[in-house]
């Protein structure tokens, strides 16, 4: 099953030109127009997950930020190839399964 928040973020970004960004509130308002403020933390959490997968860049004042500094006004955009590579390189290695020990 696909995450509707993830799908909404990626659909909005796919419609934009390269380097263009959106506010997380735009996604929250699209998904829950009446109570978008309650949806906003979920949108930001989903964006953080996408960033860790190398599928999204979170920016502040036009520059990519460290997820630990994700505070205040942020924007979301598709990553450059370099940002994707850096995000994937920063991921911890996958744990070895018991099958590999034979």
Helices and strands as residue ranges (DSSP letters): H 4-14, E 21-22, H 24-31, H 36-52, E 57-60, E 63-64, G 67-69, E 75-77, H 81-90, G 98-101
